[in-house]
């Protein structure tokens, strides 16, 4: 039995679905794409003859969602969205100050 691992201790599958994204990342990027599509129905195109330049501002929600999911913070290795969420709750937490008299 030496050298054999128990089947429960093996690593699980990577969980990557499409283009190296897991399920949560895929849902967030698809939500950003849906918001971009809805945004394009509300805000008109810019007055340029080039189609890409005229509609580049419609991609802002998709770009922000992709940055929030895919880019990682360098020191902790957390995705930017999770890092900002944790940092915000750290800053807004209830603070308890203990004063001691000497």
SETOR-148226 format. One record per atom (N, C-alpha, C, O, CB): residue number from 0; atom name; x, y, z. Coordinates in steps of 0.1 Angstrom, whole numbers. Last residue first. Glycine has a CB too. Example, Ala and Ser with C-alpha at 12.3 -4.5 7.8 and 13.67 -1.06 7.14 Angstrom:
BEGIN
+------+------+-------+-------+-------+
| resi | name |    xx |    yy |    zz |
+------+------+-------+-------+-------+
|    1 |    N |   128 |   -22 |    71 |
|    1 |   CA |   137 |   -11 |    71 |
|    1 |    C |   129 |     0 |    79 |
|    1 |    O |   134 |    11 |    80 |
|    1 |   CB |   141 |    -6 |    57 |
|    0 |    N |   132 |   -57 |    78 |
|    0 |   CA |   123 |   -45 |    78 |
|    0 |    C |   132 |   -33 |    78 |
|    0 |    O |   142 |   -33 |    85 |
|    0 |   CB |   113 |   -45 |    90 |
+------+------+-------+-------+-------+
end
This chain:
BEGIN
+------+------+-------+-------+-------+
| resi | name |    xx |    yy |    zz |
+------+------+-------+-------+-------+
|  101 |    N |   -35 |   542 |   329 |
|  101 |   CA |   -23 |   537 |   336 |
|  101 |    C |   -23 |   542 |   350 |
|  101 |    O |   -13 |   539 |   358 |
|  101 |   CB |   -11 |   541 |   329 |
|  100 |    N |   -63 |   530 |   313 |
|  100 |   CA |   -57 |   540 |   321 |
|  100 |    C |   -45 |   534 |   328 |
|  100 |    O |   -45 |   522 |   332 |
|  100 |   CB |   -67 |   546 |   332 |
|   99 |    N |   -71 |   521 |   280 |
|   99 |   CA |   -66 |   517 |   293 |
|   99 |    C |   -60 |   529 |   300 |
|   99 |    O |   -53 |   537 |   295 |
|   99 |   CB |   -56 |   505 |   292 |
|   98 |    N |   -96 |   517 |   257 |
|   98 |   CA |   -87 |   526 |   263 |
|   98 |    C |   -84 |   521 |   277 |
|   98 |    O |   -92 |   517 |   285 |
|   98 |   CB |   -94 |   540 |   264 |
|   97 |    N |  -104 |   503 |   227 |
|   97 |   CA |  -102 |   499 |   241 |
|   97 |    C |   -92 |   509 |   247 |
|   97 |    O |   -80 |   509 |   242 |
|   97 |   CB |   -98 |   484 |   243 |
|   96 |    N |  -127 |   505 |   201 |
|   96 |   CA |  -115 |   510 |   207 |
|   96 |    C |  -115 |   507 |   222 |
|   96 |    O |  -125 |   510 |   229 |
|   96 |   CB |  -114 |   526 |   205 |
|   95 |    N |  -139 |   489 |   174 |
|   95 |   CA |  -140 |   490 |   189 |
|   95 |    C |  -127 |   494 |   194 |
|   95 |    O |  -116 |   488 |   192 |
|   95 |   CB |  -144 |   476 |   195 |
|   94 |    N |  -156 |   496 |   144 |
|   94 |   CA |  -144 |   496 |   151 |
|   94 |    C |  -146 |   497 |   166 |
|   94 |    O |  -154 |   505 |   171 |
|   94 |   CB |  -135 |   507 |   146 |
|   93 |    N |  -172 |   479 |   119 |
|   93 |   CA |  -174 |   485 |   132 |
|   93 |    C |  -161 |   484 |   140 |
|   93 |    O |  -156 |   473 |   142 |
|   93 |   CB |  -186 |   480 |   139 |
|   92 |    N |  -159 |   484 |    86 |
|   92 |   CA |  -163 |   476 |    97 |
|   92 |    C |  -165 |   484 |   109 |
|   92 |    O |  -160 |   495 |   110 |
|   92 |   CB |  -152 |   465 |    99 |
|   91 |    N |  -151 |   497 |    63 |
|   91 |   CA |  -164 |   501 |    68 |
|   91 |    C |  -168 |   493 |    81 |
|   91 |    O |  -179 |   495 |    86 |
|   91 |   CB |  -175 |   499 |    58 |
|   90 |    N |  -127 |   484 |    56 |
|   90 |   CA |  -127 |   499 |    59 |
|   90 |    C |  -140 |   503 |    67 |
|   90 |    O |  -140 |   511 |    75 |
|   90 |   CB |  -125 |   507 |    46 |
|   89 |    N |  -135 |   458 |    52 |
|   89 |   CA |  -125 |   461 |    62 |
|   89 |    C |  -125 |   476 |    66 |
|   89 |    O |  -124 |   479 |    78 |
|   89 |   CB |  -111 |   457 |    57 |
|   88 |    N |  -152 |   461 |    31 |
|   88 |   CA |  -158 |   457 |    44 |
|   88 |    C |  -148 |   459 |    55 |
|   88 |    O |  -152 |   460 |    67 |
|   88 |   CB |  -163 |   443 |    43 |
|   87 |    N |  -133 |   469 |    11 |
|   87 |   CA |  -144 |   478 |    15 |
|   87 |    C |  -150 |   474 |    28 |
|   87 |    O |  -153 |   483 |    37 |
|   87 |   CB |  -155 |   478 |     4 |
|   86 |    N |  -117 |   446 |    10 |
|   86 |   CA |  -111 |   459 |    14 |
|   86 |    C |  -122 |   469 |    19 |
|   86 |    O |  -121 |   475 |    29 |
|   86 |   CB |  -102 |   466 |     3 |
|   85 |    N |  -135 |   428 |    -1 |
|   85 |   CA |  -129 |   426 |    12 |
|   85 |    C |  -123 |   439 |    18 |
|   85 |    O |  -125 |   441 |    30 |
|   85 |   CB |  -118 |   415 |    12 |
|   84 |    N |  -140 |   440 |   -26 |
|   84 |   CA |  -151 |   437 |   -17 |
|   84 |    C |  -145 |   435 |    -2 |
|   84 |    O |  -151 |   441 |     7 |
|   84 |   CB |  -158 |   424 |   -21 |
|   83 |    N |  -114 |   441 |   -37 |
|   83 |   CA |  -121 |   454 |   -34 |
|   83 |    C |  -133 |   451 |   -24 |
|   83 |    O |  -135 |   460 |   -16 |
|   83 |   CB |  -126 |   460 |   -47 |
|   82 |    N |  -110 |   413 |   -39 |
|   82 |   CA |  -101 |   421 |   -31 |
|   82 |    C |  -108 |   434 |   -28 |
|   82 |    O |  -107 |   439 |   -16 |
|   82 |   CB |   -88 |   424 |   -39 |
|   81 |    N |  -130 |   405 |   -57 |
|   81 |   CA |  -130 |   400 |   -43 |
|   81 |    C |  -121 |   408 |   -34 |
|   81 |    O |  -125 |   411 |   -23 |
|   81 |   CB |  -125 |   385 |   -43 |
|   80 |    N |  -122 |   420 |   -80 |
|   80 |   CA |  -135 |   422 |   -74 |
|   80 |    C |  -136 |   417 |   -59 |
|   80 |    O |  -141 |   424 |   -51 |
|   80 |   CB |  -146 |   415 |   -82 |
|   79 |    N |   -96 |   410 |   -85 |
|   79 |   CA |   -98 |   424 |   -81 |
|   79 |    C |  -111 |   426 |   -75 |
|   79 |    O |  -112 |   434 |   -65 |
|   79 |   CB |   -96 |   433 |   -93 |
|   78 |    N |   -88 |   378 |   -70 |
|   78 |   CA |   -93 |   386 |   -81 |
|   78 |    C |   -97 |   400 |   -76 |
|   78 |    O |  -100 |   402 |   -64 |
|   78 |   CB |  -106 |   379 |   -87 |
|   77 |    N |   -57 |   375 |   -51 |
|   77 |   CA |   -72 |   375 |   -52 |
|   77 |    C |   -76 |   382 |   -65 |
|   77 |    O |   -70 |   391 |   -69 |
|   77 |   CB |   -79 |   381 |   -39 |
|   76 |    N |   -31 |   377 |   -46 |
|   76 |   CA |   -35 |   367 |   -56 |
|   76 |    C |   -50 |   366 |   -58 |
|   76 |    O |   -55 |   357 |   -65 |
|   76 |   CB |   -29 |   354 |   -53 |
|   75 |    N |   -19 |   395 |   -29 |
|   75 |   CA |   -27 |   384 |   -23 |
|   75 |    C |   -31 |   374 |   -33 |
|   75 |    O |   -34 |   362 |   -29 |
|   75 |   CB |   -39 |   390 |   -17 |
|   74 |    N |    -3 |   411 |   -46 |
|   74 |   CA |     2 |   407 |   -33 |
|   74 |    C |    -5 |   395 |   -28 |
|   74 |    O |     0 |   385 |   -22 |
|   74 |   CB |     2 |   418 |   -23 |
|   73 |    N |   -17 |   417 |   -70 |
|   73 |   CA |    -4 |   411 |   -70 |
|   73 |    C |     0 |   405 |   -57 |
|   73 |    O |     7 |   395 |   -57 |
|   73 |   CB |     6 |   421 |   -75 |
|   72 |    N |   -50 |   407 |   -79 |
|   72 |   CA |   -42 |   416 |   -72 |
|   72 |    C |   -28 |   410 |   -69 |
|   72 |    O |   -28 |   398 |   -66 |
|   72 |   CB |   -48 |   420 |   -58 |
|   71 |    N |   -59 |   399 |  -113 |
|   71 |   CA |   -56 |   395 |   -99 |
|   71 |    C |   -48 |   406 |   -92 |
|   71 |    O |   -39 |   412 |   -99 |
|   71 |   CB |   -50 |   381 |   -98 |
|   70 |    N |   -85 |   399 |  -137 |
|   70 |   CA |   -73 |   405 |  -132 |
|   70 |    C |   -71 |   402 |  -117 |
|   70 |    O |   -81 |   402 |  -109 |
|   70 |   CB |   -73 |   420 |  -134 |
|   69 |    N |  -111 |   386 |  -141 |
|   69 |   CA |   -98 |   380 |  -146 |
|   69 |    C |   -85 |   386 |  -140 |
|   69 |    O |   -76 |   379 |  -139 |
|   69 |   CB |   -98 |   382 |  -161 |
|   68 |    N |  -132 |   401 |  -129 |
|   68 |   CA |  -131 |   386 |  -127 |
|   68 |    C |  -117 |   381 |  -130 |
|   68 |    O |  -112 |   372 |  -124 |
|   68 |   CB |  -141 |   379 |  -136 |
|   67 |    N |  -129 |   428 |  -134 |
|   67 |   CA |  -131 |   424 |  -121 |
|   67 |    C |  -130 |   409 |  -118 |
|   67 |    O |  -127 |   405 |  -107 |
|   67 |   CB |  -145 |   427 |  -117 |
|   66 |    N |  -125 |   427 |  -162 |
|   66 |   CA |  -114 |   431 |  -154 |
|   66 |    C |  -116 |   426 |  -139 |
|   66 |    O |  -107 |   422 |  -133 |
|   66 |   CB |  -112 |   446 |  -154 |
|   65 |    N |  -151 |   419 |  -170 |
|   65 |   CA |  -140 |   410 |  -173 |
|   65 |    C |  -128 |   414 |  -164 |
|   65 |    O |  -120 |   405 |  -160 |
|   65 |   CB |  -136 |   411 |  -188 |
|   64 |    N |  -166 |   441 |  -161 |
|   64 |   CA |  -169 |   428 |  -155 |
|   64 |    C |  -157 |   418 |  -158 |
|   64 |    O |  -153 |   410 |  -149 |
|   64 |   CB |  -182 |   422 |  -160 |
|   63 |    N |  -155 |   461 |  -177 |
|   63 |   CA |  -154 |   462 |  -162 |
|   63 |    C |  -156 |   449 |  -156 |
|   63 |    O |  -150 |   445 |  -146 |
|   63 |   CB |  -164 |   472 |  -157 |
|   62 |    N |  -162 |   452 |  -203 |
|   62 |   CA |  -148 |   453 |  -199 |
|   62 |    C |  -146 |   454 |  -184 |
|   62 |    O |  -137 |   448 |  -179 |
|   62 |   CB |  -142 |   466 |  -206 |
|   61 |    N |  -190 |   453 |  -201 |
|   61 |   CA |  -183 |   440 |  -204 |
|   61 |    C |  -169 |   441 |  -200 |
|   61 |    O |  -163 |   432 |  -194 |
|   61 |   CB |  -185 |   437 |  -218 |
|   60 |    N |  -195 |   481 |  -197 |
|   60 |   CA |  -198 |   471 |  -187 |
|   60 |    C |  -192 |   457 |  -189 |
|   60 |    O |  -188 |   451 |  -179 |
|   60 |   CB |  -213 |   469 |  -187 |
|   59 |    N |  -182 |   491 |  -222 |
|   59 |   CA |  -177 |   495 |  -209 |
|   59 |    C |  -182 |   485 |  -198 |
|   59 |    O |  -173 |   480 |  -190 |
|   59 |   CB |  -182 |   509 |  -205 |
|   58 |    N |  -192 |   489 |  -248 |
|   58 |   CA |  -185 |   477 |  -242 |
|   58 |    C |  -180 |   480 |  -228 |
|   58 |    O |  -174 |   471 |  -222 |
|   58 |   CB |  -173 |   474 |  -251 |
|   57 |    N |  -202 |   513 |  -257 |
|   57 |   CA |  -211 |   502 |  -253 |
|   57 |    C |  -205 |   490 |  -246 |
|   57 |    O |  -212 |   483 |  -240 |
|   57 |   CB |  -219 |   498 |  -265 |
|   56 |    N |  -180 |   527 |  -266 |
|   56 |   CA |  -185 |   530 |  -252 |
|   56 |    C |  -196 |   520 |  -248 |
|   56 |    O |  -199 |   519 |  -236 |
|   56 |   CB |  -191 |   544 |  -252 |
|   55 |    N |  -178 |   519 |  -292 |
|   55 |   CA |  -168 |   514 |  -282 |
|   55 |    C |  -173 |   517 |  -268 |
|   55 |    O |  -169 |   509 |  -259 |
|   55 |   CB |  -154 |   521 |  -285 |
|   54 |    N |  -192 |   526 |  -315 |
|   54 |   CA |  -199 |   518 |  -305 |
|   54 |    C |  -189 |   513 |  -294 |
|   54 |    O |  -193 |   504 |  -286 |
|   54 |   CB |  -205 |   506 |  -311 |
|   53 |    N |  -175 |   542 |  -331 |
|   53 |   CA |  -189 |   547 |  -328 |
|   53 |    C |  -195 |   539 |  -316 |
|   53 |    O |  -204 |   545 |  -309 |
|   53 |   CB |  -198 |   547 |  -340 |
|   52 |    N |  -154 |   525 |  -335 |
|   52 |   CA |  -152 |   537 |  -327 |
|   52 |    C |  -165 |   543 |  -322 |
|   52 |    O |  -167 |   548 |  -311 |
|   52 |   CB |  -144 |   548 |  -334 |
|   51 |    N |  -166 |   506 |  -352 |
|   51 |   CA |  -160 |   502 |  -339 |
|   51 |    C |  -158 |   514 |  -330 |
|   51 |    O |  -161 |   513 |  -318 |
|   51 |   CB |  -146 |   496 |  -342 |
|   50 |    N |  -175 |   520 |  -374 |
|   50 |   CA |  -184 |   513 |  -366 |
|   50 |    C |  -179 |   510 |  -352 |
|   50 |    O |  -185 |   511 |  -342 |
|   50 |   CB |  -189 |   500 |  -373 |
|   49 |    N |  -166 |   553 |  -384 |
|   49 |   CA |  -161 |   540 |  -381 |
|   49 |    C |  -170 |   533 |  -371 |
|   49 |    O |  -173 |   538 |  -361 |
|   49 |   CB |  -147 |   541 |  -376 |
|   48 |    N |  -179 |   577 |  -384 |
|   48 |   CA |  -182 |   568 |  -395 |
|   48 |    C |  -177 |   554 |  -392 |
|   48 |    O |  -182 |   545 |  -398 |
|   48 |   CB |  -175 |   574 |  -408 |
|   47 |    N |  -194 |   589 |  -354 |
|   47 |   CA |  -183 |   586 |  -362 |
|   47 |    C |  -186 |   577 |  -373 |
|   47 |    O |  -196 |   569 |  -372 |
|   47 |   CB |  -171 |   580 |  -353 |
|   46 |    N |  -211 |   599 |  -330 |
|   46 |   CA |  -212 |   603 |  -344 |
|   46 |    C |  -199 |   601 |  -352 |
|   46 |    O |  -193 |   611 |  -356 |
|   46 |   CB |  -217 |   618 |  -345 |
|   45 |    N |  -219 |   569 |  -310 |
|   45 |   CA |  -212 |   582 |  -312 |
|   45 |    C |  -212 |   586 |  -327 |
|   45 |    O |  -213 |   577 |  -336 |
|   45 |   CB |  -198 |   581 |  -307 |
|   44 |    N |  -252 |   556 |  -305 |
|   44 |   CA |  -238 |   555 |  -310 |
|   44 |    C |  -232 |   569 |  -311 |
|   44 |    O |  -239 |   579 |  -313 |
|   44 |   CB |  -237 |   547 |  -323 |
|   43 |    N |  -273 |   561 |  -275 |
|   43 |   CA |  -270 |   560 |  -290 |
|   43 |    C |  -255 |   559 |  -293 |
|   43 |    O |  -247 |   562 |  -284 |
|   43 |   CB |  -276 |   572 |  -297 |
|   42 |    N |  -283 |   540 |  -249 |
|   42 |   CA |  -274 |   551 |  -253 |
|   42 |    C |  -271 |   550 |  -268 |
|   42 |    O |  -267 |   539 |  -273 |
|   42 |   CB |  -260 |   551 |  -245 |
|   41 |    N |  -300 |   518 |  -249 |
|   41 |   CA |  -304 |   531 |  -242 |
|   41 |    C |  -296 |   542 |  -248 |
|   41 |    O |  -301 |   553 |  -251 |
|   41 |   CB |  -302 |   529 |  -227 |
|   40 |    N |  -289 |   497 |  -262 |
|   40 |   CA |  -302 |   501 |  -266 |
|   40 |    C |  -307 |   514 |  -260 |
|   40 |    O |  -316 |   520 |  -265 |
|   40 |   CB |  -312 |   490 |  -261 |
|   39 |    N |  -265 |   494 |  -249 |
|   39 |   CA |  -264 |   499 |  -263 |
|   39 |    C |  -278 |   502 |  -268 |
|   39 |    O |  -280 |   510 |  -278 |
|   39 |   CB |  -258 |   488 |  -272 |
|   38 |    N |  -273 |   484 |  -225 |
|   38 |   CA |  -267 |   498 |  -225 |
|   38 |    C |  -267 |   503 |  -240 |
|   38 |    O |  -269 |   515 |  -242 |
|   38 |   CB |  -253 |   498 |  -220 |
|   37 |    N |  -279 |   458 |  -232 |
|   37 |   CA |  -290 |   467 |  -228 |
|   37 |    C |  -285 |   482 |  -228 |
|   37 |    O |  -293 |   491 |  -232 |
|   37 |   CB |  -294 |   463 |  -213 |
|   36 |    N |  -253 |   449 |  -238 |
|   36 |   CA |  -263 |   449 |  -248 |
|   36 |    C |  -275 |   458 |  -245 |
|   36 |    O |  -280 |   466 |  -253 |
|   36 |   CB |  -269 |   434 |  -250 |
|   35 |    N |  -240 |   452 |  -214 |
|   35 |   CA |  -235 |   460 |  -225 |
|   35 |    C |  -246 |   460 |  -236 |
|   35 |    O |  -248 |   471 |  -243 |
|   35 |   CB |  -223 |   453 |  -231 |
|   34 |    N |  -255 |   434 |  -198 |
|   34 |   CA |  -256 |   448 |  -195 |
|   34 |    C |  -251 |   457 |  -207 |
|   34 |    O |  -256 |   468 |  -209 |
|   34 |   CB |  -248 |   451 |  -182 |
|   33 |    N |  -246 |   411 |  -211 |
|   33 |   CA |  -260 |   414 |  -212 |
|   33 |    C |  -262 |   429 |  -208 |
|   33 |    O |  -271 |   436 |  -215 |
|   33 |   CB |  -268 |   405 |  -202 |
|   32 |    N |  -219 |   411 |  -205 |
|   32 |   CA |  -223 |   412 |  -219 |
|   32 |    C |  -238 |   416 |  -220 |
|   32 |    O |  -241 |   423 |  -229 |
|   32 |   CB |  -221 |   398 |  -226 |
|   31 |    N |  -221 |   409 |  -177 |
|   31 |   CA |  -215 |   421 |  -183 |
|   31 |    C |  -219 |   422 |  -198 |
|   31 |    O |  -221 |   433 |  -202 |
|   31 |   CB |  -200 |   421 |  -181 |
|   30 |    N |  -231 |   383 |  -177 |
|   30 |   CA |  -239 |   394 |  -171 |
|   30 |    C |  -234 |   407 |  -176 |
|   30 |    O |  -242 |   416 |  -179 |
|   30 |   CB |  -239 |   393 |  -156 |
|   29 |    N |  -209 |   369 |  -187 |
|   29 |   CA |  -222 |   369 |  -195 |
|   29 |    C |  -231 |   380 |  -189 |
|   29 |    O |  -238 |   386 |  -197 |
|   29 |   CB |  -229 |   355 |  -194 |
|   28 |    N |  -191 |   373 |  -166 |
|   28 |   CA |  -188 |   379 |  -179 |
|   28 |    C |  -201 |   379 |  -188 |
|   28 |    O |  -203 |   389 |  -195 |
|   28 |   CB |  -177 |   371 |  -186 |
|   27 |    N |  -204 |   359 |  -145 |
|   27 |   CA |  -202 |   374 |  -144 |
|   27 |    C |  -199 |   380 |  -158 |
|   27 |    O |  -204 |   391 |  -160 |
|   27 |   CB |  -190 |   376 |  -135 |
|   26 |    N |  -205 |   333 |  -156 |
|   26 |   CA |  -218 |   340 |  -153 |
|   26 |    C |  -215 |   355 |  -152 |
|   26 |    O |  -223 |   363 |  -157 |
|   26 |   CB |  -224 |   335 |  -140 |
|   25 |    N |  -177 |   328 |  -157 |
|   25 |   CA |  -185 |   328 |  -169 |
|   25 |    C |  -198 |   335 |  -167 |
|   25 |    O |  -203 |   343 |  -176 |
|   25 |   CB |  -188 |   313 |  -173 |
|   24 |    N |  -171 |   328 |  -130 |
|   24 |   CA |  -165 |   338 |  -139 |
|   24 |    C |  -173 |   339 |  -152 |
|   24 |    O |  -175 |   350 |  -157 |
|   24 |   CB |  -150 |   334 |  -142 |
|   23 |    N |  -186 |   306 |  -121 |
|   23 |   CA |  -189 |   319 |  -116 |
|   23 |    C |  -183 |   330 |  -125 |
|   23 |    O |  -190 |   340 |  -128 |
|   23 |   CB |  -182 |   321 |  -101 |
|   22 |    N |  -174 |   284 |  -136 |
|   22 |   CA |  -188 |   287 |  -137 |
|   22 |    C |  -191 |   302 |  -133 |
|   22 |    O |  -198 |   309 |  -139 |
|   22 |   CB |  -197 |   277 |  -129 |
|   21 |    N |  -142 |   295 |  -149 |
|   21 |   CA |  -150 |   286 |  -142 |
|   21 |    C |  -165 |   291 |  -142 |
|   21 |    O |  -167 |   301 |  -149 |
|   21 |   CB |  -146 |   285 |  -127 |
|   20 |    N |  -124 |   297 |  -180 |
|   20 |   CA |  -133 |   303 |  -170 |
|   20 |    C |  -140 |   293 |  -162 |
|   20 |    O |  -146 |   283 |  -168 |
|   20 |   CB |  -142 |   314 |  -176 |
|   19 |    N |  -111 |   288 |  -202 |
|   19 |   CA |  -104 |   288 |  -190 |
|   19 |    C |  -111 |   295 |  -179 |
|   19 |    O |  -105 |   299 |  -169 |
|   19 |   CB |   -91 |   295 |  -192 |
|   18 |    N |  -130 |   287 |  -223 |
|   18 |   CA |  -119 |   296 |  -224 |
|   18 |    C |  -112 |   298 |  -210 |
|   18 |    O |  -108 |   309 |  -207 |
|   18 |   CB |  -125 |   310 |  -228 |
|   17 |    N |  -154 |   272 |  -202 |
|   17 |   CA |  -151 |   277 |  -215 |
|   17 |    C |  -140 |   287 |  -214 |
|   17 |    O |  -141 |   296 |  -205 |
|   17 |   CB |  -164 |   284 |  -222 |
|   16 |    N |  -148 |   257 |  -177 |
|   16 |   CA |  -159 |   254 |  -186 |
|   16 |    C |  -155 |   259 |  -200 |
|   16 |    O |  -153 |   250 |  -209 |
|   16 |   CB |  -172 |   260 |  -181 |
|   15 |    N |  -129 |   242 |  -151 |
|   15 |   CA |  -129 |   252 |  -162 |
|   15 |    C |  -139 |   248 |  -173 |
|   15 |    O |  -140 |   236 |  -177 |
|   15 |   CB |  -115 |   253 |  -169 |
|   14 |    N |  -126 |   224 |  -131 |
|   14 |   CA |  -138 |   232 |  -131 |
|   14 |    C |  -139 |   242 |  -142 |
|   14 |    O |  -148 |   251 |  -142 |
|   14 |   CB |  -140 |   238 |  -118 |
|   13 |    N |  -105 |   206 |  -125 |
|   13 |   CA |  -102 |   220 |  -125 |
|   13 |    C |  -115 |   229 |  -125 |
|   13 |    O |  -115 |   240 |  -120 |
|   13 |   CB |   -93 |   224 |  -137 |
|   12 |    N |  -114 |   180 |  -102 |
|   12 |   CA |  -112 |   185 |  -116 |
|   12 |    C |  -111 |   200 |  -115 |
|   12 |    O |  -115 |   206 |  -106 |
|   12 |   CB |  -124 |   181 |  -125 |
|   11 |    N |   -96 |   175 |   -71 |
|   11 |   CA |  -108 |   175 |   -80 |
|   11 |    C |  -105 |   181 |   -93 |
|   11 |    O |   -94 |   186 |   -95 |
|   11 |   CB |  -120 |   183 |   -73 |
|   10 |    N |   -70 |   154 |   -61 |
|   10 |   CA |   -75 |   167 |   -64 |
|   10 |    C |   -87 |   166 |   -73 |
|   10 |    O |   -88 |   157 |   -82 |
|   10 |   CB |   -64 |   175 |   -71 |
|    9 |    N |   -75 |   128 |   -36 |
|    9 |   CA |   -71 |   133 |   -49 |
|    9 |    C |   -77 |   146 |   -52 |
|    9 |    O |   -88 |   150 |   -48 |
|    9 |   CB |   -75 |   122 |   -60 |
|    8 |    N |   -85 |   117 |   -14 |
|    8 |   CA |   -75 |   128 |   -12 |
|    8 |    C |   -70 |   133 |   -25 |
|    8 |    O |   -62 |   142 |   -26 |
|    8 |   CB |   -63 |   123 |    -4 |
|    7 |    N |  -102 |    97 |   -20 |
|    7 |   CA |  -108 |   109 |   -15 |
|    7 |    C |   -98 |   121 |   -14 |
|    7 |    O |  -102 |   132 |   -15 |
|    7 |   CB |  -115 |   108 |    -2 |
|    6 |    N |   -85 |    75 |   -26 |
|    6 |   CA |   -93 |    82 |   -36 |
|    6 |    C |   -99 |    95 |   -32 |
|    6 |    O |  -100 |   104 |   -41 |
|    6 |   CB |  -103 |    73 |   -42 |
|    5 |    N |   -53 |    75 |   -11 |
|    5 |   CA |   -67 |    73 |    -9 |
|    5 |    C |   -75 |    80 |   -20 |
|    5 |    O |   -71 |    92 |   -23 |
|    5 |   CB |   -72 |    77 |     5 |
|    4 |    N |   -24 |    65 |   -29 |
|    4 |   CA |   -32 |    75 |   -22 |
|    4 |    C |   -47 |    71 |   -21 |
|    4 |    O |   -52 |    64 |   -30 |
|    4 |   CB |   -31 |    89 |   -30 |
|    3 |    N |     4 |    45 |   -25 |
|    3 |   CA |   -10 |    46 |   -30 |
|    3 |    C |   -17 |    57 |   -22 |
|    3 |    O |   -16 |    57 |   -10 |
|    3 |   CB |   -17 |    33 |   -30 |
|    2 |    N |    28 |    43 |   -12 |
|    2 |   CA |    28 |    50 |   -25 |
|    2 |    C |    14 |    52 |   -31 |
|    2 |    O |    12 |    59 |   -41 |
|    2 |   CB |    36 |    44 |   -35 |
|    1 |    N |    22 |    11 |     2 |
|    1 |   CA |    30 |    23 |     2 |
|    1 |    C |    30 |    30 |   -12 |
|    1 |    O |    32 |    23 |   -22 |
|    1 |   CB |    44 |    19 |     6 |
|    0 |    N |     8 |   -12 |     0 |
|    0 |   CA |     0 |     0 |     0 |
|    0 |    C |     9 |    13 |     0 |
|    0 |    O |     3 |    24 |    -1 |
|    0 |   CB |    -9 |     0 |    12 |
+------+------+-------+-------+-------+
end
